[in-house]
Amino acid sequence: MKCASKILPIIVAAFALECGAEEAADAAATSPVPDSFRDVQTIVLHDGNPAAAGVPVRMMAQVSYISALADDTCVVVNPERPWEQGVVMTVPNSAVLDDGDIVIVNGETTFDGHHLCVRATDATRARRDVLPKVRMCKFADLRRGKLHARRAAFVGTISDIFVTERENGRFMTHFRLNFDKSRATCRVPGRLPGRYADVGDVRVTGCAFNEYNEQGVIVGAHLELEGQSSIEVLSTIYWWRVGALALAVIAGVLAIILFVEWIRLRRVRIAERAVAVDRQRMAADLHDTIEQHLAGVKILLTCALKPAGVPEETKRVLEKAAAMLIHAKGEVRSTIMNLRSAGLEGKGFEDQIKEMAAPLRHGGIAVKILLRGLPEKMDSARLGDLLLIVREAVTNAIKHGKAKTVVLVSDPMKDGMGFVFRVLNDGAPFDVNAALGPETGHFGLAGMRERALRSGFTLEFGGEGEWVAVKVEVPV
């Protein structure tokens, strides 16, 4: 009896278990619960109807990516084909999971507004396996949303880095990954060091998620990275290299500019040398032809005046012709001197004035020079006219005024648009209106006025205190 009382409960319990197993088997035969990841993948990826939400799920999956934006979100893939597109899953204990974990999931499908996901009630870790190496993907596939819930790698450059703070106090760094002609938004937890803004190409590995507009149309995708380890620097741009390149470019440009300027100056010097040679040749021709002929005519006129019995009227005409001839010869000599002087091309006005004063000092004339406001460069024709005017003023002061001291002074104009040159002397004053003119064979003052008019000078005759003055205003 005692044995029967012990065996009977065991038999009843075994019968009850058997009945429960049969009921569970019958329920499993009629239940829509999928028993593999591919069945779940078929529901999620190929059934866009929100009504497909609420389907029970029981599957084995491999964790491919754990989101840093939501603590309970991850991406799982088929353990048998982990390189295929995954499924977004929410699971309460995602914090204890890691990439590569093989988990047994129980839950149901949900709809997040754009596509179906899986909400797990529990995910039990079975074992751990290695995820396959992430392959390089095309940016066009990312932009068209073909890489949703899939790990992908891209090569580009980083720009537009900024940091935001989430509600839980954690920081998130946002940046743009630039490709050939496009860009993608990337997010990585934590603060990304600023040094990434100074690098060249980087290889970014992350999980892609589609982005939608208000109409629910895919407009692109963004990458979520697990951390800074997801960014691999392929090439570095050091600022000193950029600076060295910039300096090299600047040096090259300056070298080209200097070379062009050297060519220009060389051409100018060659042209000036050619002009100087022509001036020397013209001066020699004038000396050997016109001046010699004028000297011969002067001798003939002198001889014509010597015989007795020459009528007075004829004698006056010959004397006037001789005076005109002397003036013409002086003009030719002045022209020859200017042509032979290299100063008009190679020397400044100040040097010319000093050269003109040198022989006067040897002749016993005291010459003082005070020059200010002279331009660095002046047109050779105007410079020649100014020199001849000054030379004529000095000659008249010594020859007609019997001056013993000559002062040559220049000052800048008040408006800064030129200078004023004055020839002062201590000789006898003269009335410019009563001075002899060309009709009497005197051409000095007339020549000064003609040169001043031709070069745009203003010529004045007068006095300054005890000095007789000739003033020339030279605009530049």
Residue pairs with C-beta under 8 A, 6 or more apart in sequence:
31 56
32 55
32 56
33 55
33 56
33 57
33 58
34 40
34 43
34 55
34 56
34 57
34 58
34 59
35 58
35 59
36 59
36 60
37 59
37 60
37 61
37 76
37 77
37 78
37 79
37 80
37 87
38 78
39 59
40 57
40 59
40 87
40 109
40 118
41 78
41 84
41 85
41 87
43 52
43 55
43 109
43 116
44 87
44 109
44 115
44 116
44 117
44 118
45 85
45 87
47 116
48 115
48 116
50 111
50 116
52 109
52 111
52 116
53 108
53 109
53 110
53 111
53 116
54 108
54 109
54 110
55 108
55 109
56 107
56 108
57 105
57 106
57 107
57 108
57 109
57 118
57 120
58 104
58 105
58 106
59 104
59 105
60 79
60 102
60 103
60 104
60 105
60 126
61 76
61 77
61 78
61 79
61 87
61 89
61 102
61 103
61 105
62 76
62 77
62 78
62 79
62 82
62 100
62 101
62 102
62 103
62 129
62 131
63 74
63 75
63 76
63 97
63 98
63 99
63 100
63 101
63 103
64 74
64 75
64 76
64 77
64 82
64 86
64 99
64 131
64 151
64 207
65 74
65 75
65 86
65 99
65 151
65 206
65 207
65 224
65 226
66 73
66 74
66 75
66 94
66 97
66 98
66 99
66 226
67 73
67 74
67 75
67 207
67 224
68 172
68 187
68 188
68 189
68 224
68 225
68 226
68 227
69 172
69 187
69 224
70 90
71 94
71 95
72 90
72 91
72 92
72 94
73 88
73 89
73 90
73 94
74 88
74 89
74 90
74 91
74 94
74 97
75 86
75 87
75 88
75 89
75 149
75 151
75 207
76 86
76 87
76 89
76 103
76 105
76 118
77 83
77 84
77 85
77 86
77 87
78 84
78 86
79 102
79 129
82 131
82 132
83 132
83 135
84 150
85 147
85 148
85 149
85 150
86 149
86 150
86 151
87 117
87 118
87 149
88 112
88 115
88 117
88 118
88 149
89 105
89 107
89 117
89 118
89 119
89 120
89 123
90 110
90 117
90 118
90 119
90 120
91 97
91 105
91 107
91 119
91 120
91 122
91 123
92 120
92 121
92 122
93 122
93 123
94 123
96 125
97 103
97 123
97 125
98 128
99 131
99 226
100 128
100 129
100 130
100 131
101 125
101 127
101 128
102 125
102 126
102 127
102 128
102 129
103 123
103 124
103 125
103 126
104 123
104 124
104 126
105 118
105 120
105 122
105 123
106 120
106 121
106 122
106 123
107 118
107 119
107 120
107 121
107 122
108 118
108 119
108 121
109 116
109 117
109 118
109 119
110 116
110 117
110 118
110 119
111 117
114 210
114 212
114 216
115 148
115 210
131 151
134 151
134 152
134 153
134 205
135 152
135 153
136 153
136 154
136 155
137 147
137 152
137 153
137 154
139 154
139 179
139 182
139 184
141 147
142 152
142 154
142 184
142 208
142 220
142 221
142 223
143 182
143 184
143 220
143 221
144 218
145 210
145 211
145 218
145 220
145 221
147 208
147 221
148 208
148 209
148 210
148 221
149 207
149 208
149 209
150 207
150 208
151 205
151 206
151 207
151 208
152 205
152 206
152 207
152 208
152 223
153 203
153 204
153 205
154 177
154 179
154 184
154 203
154 204
154 223
155 201
155 202
155 203
155 204
155 234
156 177
156 178
156 179
156 183
156 184
156 201
156 202
156 204
157 177
157 178
157 199
157 200
157 201
157 202
158 175
158 176
158 177
158 178
158 196
158 197
158 199
158 202
158 231
159 175
159 176
159 178
159 183
159 197
160 174
160 175
160 176
161 173
161 174
161 175
161 192
161 194
161 196
161 197
162 173
162 174
162 175
163 171
163 172
163 173
163 174
163 191
163 192
164 171
164 172
164 174
165 171
165 172
166 172
170 189
170 190
171 189
171 190
171 191
172 187
172 188
172 189
172 190
173 187
173 188
173 189
173 190
173 191
173 192
174 185
174 186
174 187
175 185
175 186
175 188
175 192
175 196
176 183
176 184
176 185
176 186
177 183
177 184
177 185
177 186
177 202
177 204
177 223
184 220
184 221
184 222
184 223
185 222
185 223
186 204
186 206
186 222
186 223
186 224
186 225
187 222
187 223
187 224
187 225
188 224
188 225
188 226
188 227
188 228
188 230
188 231
189 225
189 226
189 227
190 227
190 228
192 228
192 231
193 228
196 202
196 231
196 233
198 236
198 237
198 238
198 239
199 233
199 235
199 236
199 237
200 233
200 234
200 235
200 236
200 237
201 233
201 234
201 235
202 231
202 232
202 233
202 234
203 231
203 232
203 234
204 223
204 225
204 230
204 231
204 232
205 225
205 230
205 232
206 223
206 224
206 225
206 226
206 230
207 223
207 224
208 221
208 222
208 223
209 221
209 222
209 223
209 224
210 218
210 220
210 221
211 218
211 219
211 220
211 221
211 222
212 218
212 219
213 219
225 231
272 345
272 346
275 345
276 342
276 345
276 346
279 339
279 340
279 345
280 339
280 340
282 339
283 335
283 336
283 339
283 340
286 332
286 335
286 336
286 339
287 336
290 332
291 329
291 332
291 333
291 336
294 325
294 328
294 329
294 332
295 329
297 325
298 322
298 325
298 326
298 329
301 318
301 321
301 322
301 325
302 322
304 310
304 318
305 315
305 318
305 319
305 322
310 318
319 441
320 440
320 441
323 440
323 441
323 442
324 441
324 443
326 441
327 441
327 442
327 443
327 444
331 443
331 447
334 388
334 391
338 344
338 384
338 387
338 388
341 347
341 352
341 355
343 351
343 352
343 355
344 352
344 380
344 383
344 384
345 380
348 374
348 376
348 377
348 378
349 374
349 375
349 378
349 383
349 386
349 387
350 371
350 374
352 383
352 387
353 369
353 371
353 387
353 390
353 408
354 369
356 387
356 390
356 391
356 394
357 367
357 369
357 406
357 408
360 367
360 394
360 398
360 406
361 367
364 404
365 398
365 403
365 404
365 405
365 406
366 404
366 405
366 406
367 405
367 406
367 407
367 408
368 405
368 406
368 407
368 408
369 407
369 408
370 407
370 408
370 409
370 410
371 408
371 409
371 410
372 410
372 411
372 412
372 419
373 410
373 411
373 412
373 413
373 419
374 410
374 419
375 419
375 476
378 386
378 476
381 455
382 455
382 456
382 474
385 451
385 452
385 454
385 455
385 457
386 421
386 451
386 455
386 457
386 472
386 474
388 447
388 448
388 451
389 448
389 451
389 452
389 457
389 459
389 470
389 472
390 408
390 421
390 423
390 472
392 444
392 447
392 448
393 423
393 448
393 470
394 406
394 408
394 423
394 425
395 444
396 444
396 445
397 403
397 406
397 423
397 425
397 427
397 468
398 406
398 425
398 427
400 427
400 428
400 430
401 425
401 427
401 428
401 429
401 430
401 468
402 427
402 428
403 425
403 426
403 427
403 468
404 426
404 427
405 425
405 426
406 423
406 424
406 425
407 422
407 423
407 424
407 425
407 467
408 421
408 422
408 423
408 424
409 421
409 422
409 424
410 419
410 420
410 421
410 422
411 419
411 420
411 422
412 418
412 419
412 420
413 419
413 420
413 473
413 475
417 475
417 476
418 473
418 474
418 475
418 476
419 474
419 476
420 471
420 472
420 473
420 474
421 471
421 472
421 474
422 464
422 469
422 470
422 471
422 472
423 469
423 470
424 464
424 467
424 468
424 469
425 467
425 468
426 466
426 467
426 468
427 468
428 468
429 463
429 468
430 468
432 445
432 461
435 442
435 445
436 442
437 445
437 446
438 446
448 459
449 459
451 457
452 458
452 459
452 472
456 475
457 472
457 473
457 474
457 475
458 472
458 473
459 470
459 471
459 472
460 470
460 471
460 472
460 473
461 469
461 470
461 471
462 469
462 471
463 469
